[in-house]
Amino acid sequence: MPRWQRVYLTACAGLLAFALGYTLTDYARIPHLFYVPAERAFRLAGNVPGAALGYLGQWLWGALAAAAAAAATWVVAGRVRREASGRALGLAFAWAATAIVFAAGYFVWNNWP
């Protein structure tokens, strides 16, 4: 597989995993870091009532998922000897873009009045 295809597939896998990791952290109430400005403290919890900022913990889970998926894709794509088809490259992009759109839609829906 040419290097550019390997990089492309790795980036698509990382984007897809980041969107899933970031969104599933909120949806499944996976414990993550929250910053509570009133107390000037961090908490590790699934949900903190009141004015707590959880995006840092969500970013960390998303980054961890992205790094794991990208590393696995890099290794697997390195073992494949033939080129990826145009259809496979298009599907990788479509999956990554769809995951990002669904993640954004989830958070927009949760902020709707």
C-alpha positions as CSV (number, residue, x, y, z in Angstrom):
1,M,0.0,0.0,0.0
2,P,1.4,3.4,-0.9
3,R,2.4,5.6,2.1
4,W,-0.2,8.3,1.2
5,Q,-3.0,5.7,1.4
6,R,-1.7,4.4,4.7
7,V,-1.7,8.0,6.1
8,Y,-5.1,8.7,4.7
9,L,-6.7,5.6,6.2
10,T,-5.0,6.2,9.5
11,A,-6.3,9.8,9.6
12,C,-9.8,8.7,8.8
13,A,-9.7,6.0,11.5
14,G,-8.4,8.5,14.0
15,L,-11.2,11.0,13.2
16,L,-13.9,8.4,13.4
17,A,-12.6,7.1,16.8
18,F,-12.2,10.6,18.2
19,A,-15.8,11.4,17.3
20,L,-17.0,8.1,18.9
21,G,-14.8,8.4,22.0
22,Y,-15.8,12.0,22.6
23,T,-19.5,11.4,22.1
24,L,-19.8,8.0,23.9
25,T,-18.1,9.5,27.0
26,D,-21.1,11.8,27.4
27,Y,-23.8,9.4,26.2
28,A,-22.7,6.4,28.4
29,R,-21.7,8.6,31.3
30,I,-18.2,7.2,31.3
31,P,-16.2,8.7,34.2
32,H,-14.0,11.5,33.0
33,L,-12.4,14.7,34.3
34,F,-14.7,17.6,35.2
35,Y,-13.5,21.0,36.2
36,V,-15.7,22.7,38.8
37,P,-14.9,26.5,38.6
38,A,-16.7,27.4,41.8
39,E,-14.5,25.0,43.8
40,R,-11.4,25.4,41.5
41,A,-11.0,21.6,41.5
42,F,-11.1,18.7,39.2
43,R,-13.4,15.7,39.7
44,L,-13.4,12.3,38.1
45,A,-17.1,11.3,37.7
46,G,-19.7,10.2,35.1
47,N,-21.8,13.3,35.7
48,V,-21.4,16.3,38.0
49,P,-24.5,18.4,38.7
50,G,-24.3,22.2,38.5
51,A,-21.8,24.3,36.5
52,A,-19.1,21.8,35.8
53,L,-17.0,21.7,32.6
54,G,-16.5,18.2,31.3
55,Y,-15.0,18.9,27.9
56,L,-11.4,18.3,29.0
57,G,-12.2,14.8,30.1
58,Q,-14.2,14.2,26.9
59,W,-11.3,15.4,24.8
60,L,-8.9,13.1,26.7
61,W,-11.2,10.0,26.0
62,G,-11.5,11.1,22.4
63,A,-7.8,11.5,22.0
64,L,-7.1,8.1,23.6
65,A,-9.6,6.4,21.2
66,A,-8.2,8.3,18.2
67,A,-4.6,7.3,19.1
68,A,-5.5,3.6,19.6
69,A,-7.5,3.4,16.4
70,A,-4.8,5.3,14.4
71,A,-2.1,3.1,15.8
72,A,-4.0,-0.1,14.9
73,T,-4.8,1.2,11.5
74,W,-1.2,2.1,10.8
75,V,0.0,-1.3,11.8
76,V,-2.7,-3.2,9.8
77,A,-2.3,-1.0,6.7
78,G,1.4,-1.5,6.8
79,R,0.9,-5.3,6.4
80,V,-1.3,-4.9,3.4
81,R,0.7,-5.2,0.2
82,R,-1.9,-4.1,-2.4
83,E,-3.3,-0.6,-3.0
84,A,-6.6,0.3,-1.5
85,S,-9.3,0.8,-4.0
86,G,-10.9,4.2,-4.6
87,R,-14.1,2.8,-3.2
88,A,-12.4,1.8,0.1
89,L,-10.8,5.3,0.4
90,G,-14.2,6.9,-0.3
91,L,-15.9,4.7,2.3
92,A,-13.2,5.5,4.9
93,F,-13.8,9.2,4.4
94,A,-17.6,8.8,4.4
95,W,-17.4,6.9,7.7
96,A,-15.2,9.5,9.3
97,A,-17.4,12.4,8.1
98,T,-20.6,10.7,9.2
99,A,-19.2,10.1,12.7
100,I,-18.3,13.7,13.0
101,V,-21.7,14.9,11.8
102,F,-23.5,12.5,14.1
103,A,-21.3,13.6,17.1
104,A,-22.1,17.2,16.3
105,G,-25.8,16.4,15.9
106,Y,-25.9,14.7,19.3
107,F,-24.5,17.7,21.1
108,V,-26.7,20.1,19.2
109,W,-29.7,18.0,20.1
110,N,-28.8,18.0,23.8
111,N,-28.5,21.8,23.8
112,W,-31.8,22.3,22.2
113,P,-34.3,24.0,24.5
